[in-house]
Amino acid sequence: MKENTMTAMTDLAGTYAIDPTHSTLGFVARHAMITKVRGSFTDFEGIAHVDGQNPAASDVTVTIQVASIDTRNADRDGHLKTGDFFALETYPTITFASTKVAATGSETVEITGDLTIKDVTKQVTIPFEFTGAATDPFGNERIGFEGSVDVNRSDFGLTFNAALETGGVLIGEKIKLEFEISAIKQA
């Protein structure tokens, strides 16, 4: 068995495919002004071309299937797929394409890119922390990154809401997008 050694982010190079079975693309929304609802997308793919010595030469693309939304509540998931939110029938995917990658520290990077939800594209910058590299039991070279960013859902045309009798609204405007990424080296 090959022994894993510590790998610095600057040592990374090559093309990596996101492993959806070991990654999470999640979100958190304020619900009824008092609690948070968490969800994720279970069907997605992404490719990262990584140049640890020159992060500006790196790029990332991700495609998410809206139909795979999972908030652990079938009725809520069904509503999120309607025209009130993601309009699945018209816009079946959410995409992200990086426009800039910059190292912000020895183990951190910011990825800026175009996030498209429905027919709206907005630039977002996501800070990521490099969580390590390892060779798994099957001989795959893996890398890990974690990050999160807040977005305003109404900026993407996700404007449905309902007033509460006690004041406030059913769904908060700010949505936290959370990423736990495990990617496998392809080349």
N, C-alpha and C positions, 0 to 999 in steps of 0.2 A: 504494500500500500504506500502510495506517495505521501510524504509528510508535507503538511501545510505550513507555509512560512508567512510571516507578515509581509504584506504587499502594500506599498505606498500608492496613493492615488496617482502620483506622477509616473508610476511604472505601468499603468494600464495602457493598452493599445489593442485595437482591433474592432471587430464588429460583434456586438452582443445583442441577442434576442431576449426580450423580456419573457420570463417564465411565468405564465398566468397562474399556474398551480402553486407557486411559492411567492406570489406578489399580491398586493392589495391596492386597488385604486378606489379609495373611499371618500365619503363626504359626511359632514356633520351639519345639521340645520337646527336652529332653535325652534321648538314647537310649543305653541300656546303660551309663549313668554316665560315658561317655567322649567322646561326640560329640553334635552337634546335628543334628536333622532339621528341614528347613524345608518348609513347604507353604503353599498359598494356596487361596482359593476363586475360581473364574473366572466365576461367574454370580451377580451381585448387582446391586441397584439402591438408590439412596438419593437423598433430597432434603434440601437444607439451605435454610432461610429465614434469610438473613443480614442482620443489622443491625449494622454496624460501629460506629456511633455509640452504640448501646445493645445490647451483646452479650446481655444478659439477655432481650431480646426475640427472640433467635435460637433456632432449634430444628433438630434433625437426626433423620431416621429412615432406617434401613438394613434391608434384607431380603436375606439370603444363602441361596442354594440349596445345601443340604448335598451334593446329588448332584455338585456341581462341585468337590469337594475334589480337590486335586492335590498329591501329594508326590513326583511323578516315579517312583512305584512302584505299578503296578496292583494287586498283591496287598495292599500296605499300604493303599491307597485303599479297596479292597473291604472290608478288615477295619474300617477307620474308619467305614464306612457301616452296620455291623451293630449289633446290640444291645449289644455290648461297649463301644461308644463312642457315636456320634451317633444310632443307631436311626432311620435314614433313612425307613423305611417308616411309622413312627409320627410322626416329627418332621422333616418335609422342609425346614424353614427354621430359620435362626438370625435373631433380630431384635435391633435396638438402637433405642431411642427416648429421646432426650435429655429430661432433666428440669430441667437447669440448664446455662447457658452463661455463663462468666465470663472476661473478659480478665484475664490475669496479667502482662502486659507489653505493650509497644507492638506486638510481633509474635508474641505467644503467647496462647493461650486454653486453658481447661480445659473439656471437655465431660463432664458427668456425666449418666448415664442408666441405663436398665434394659436389661441384656443378658440375653436369654432363649436358653438352649441346652437342648434337650429340653424338659422341663416345669419347668425351674428358672429363675427370674428373680433376678438379683443386680444391685445397683447398682455401677457402675464409673465411675471418673473417669479420663479420658484427656487427658493434656497434648498439645497440638498446637502446632506452629510454622507460622506463615504463611510459605510459600516464594515467594509472588509472585502477580502477576496479569499476564495478557498477552492480546492479541488474536491468535488463531491465523490461519494463512493462509486459512481459510475464513470469517473474520469472526466467529468465536465468541469471546465474552469468557470466559476461563478463569481460575480461581483454583486455587492449590495449597496443600495442608497436609500435614504429616507428623507422625506421632505413634506412641507405643507405650505399652503397659501390660502388667504382669504379672498373671496370674490363676492361681488354683489350680484345676486341672481337676476335682478331686474335688468342689469346691463346686457344680459343674454336673452331677454324676452321672456323670462320665466317670472311672470308678474302675478299669477293667481294668488289670491289671499282671501281671508274672511275675517271680519271684525269679531272680537270676542265680547260677550256681554259684560265682562269685568273690565273691559278696556284692553287696548293693544290688539294684536293681530295673531292669527293662527300660525303663520310661518315667518320667521325672521328673514330679513333681507340678506344678511351676511351668511355665506356658506363657506365652511372650511373644507378645502380639498386636501386629502391626505394620501401620501404615496409611500408604500413600502415595496421596494423593487429588488427582485433577484433576477439577474440576467445571465445567460449562458453564452460563452464565447463561441462564435460561429467561424471566424477566420482571423 
